């Protein structure tokens, strides 16, 4: 279900209660085993870019642009996306609780190489007043498109999601395929989807 509360005449103050009611009702429908909320889903055109800055991260790690989504409790379970470490979001992660994030392994490796991301703090946004967020969990594979248009992947490869024709995992980035005009990319639990120009 896609929902835009502002188009329905709801004030933003009332949107959270609306989303909660919709989630509850959807979860009660026959045949529904799990329901969760998300600002956007994998494989959709919605992109929310922000900059992540680590607190006490690796000296060589700089502010890094990331695509992020706001998701509710049960999201990773509903999407069947396992966490490598840490915990998923819960109902207790509300507006008055300490802010937490879940990062993928590429973000963890970039900011804390060889170290532990759990319990670390990152700041999302460029402003000095942007809140620090605590890393609560991580996912198990990543891919990226370099400026030259090449596709690079690394991490767990149990389902062949790294695109190298094997199920061997890679701890460092490697070029996936020979294309040089990759345009878009989305990574999920056991898949990677990238579009090649032309």
Order of alpha helices (4+ residues) and beta strands (2+ residues): alpha-beta-beta-alpha-beta-beta-alpha-beta-beta-beta-beta-beta-beta-beta
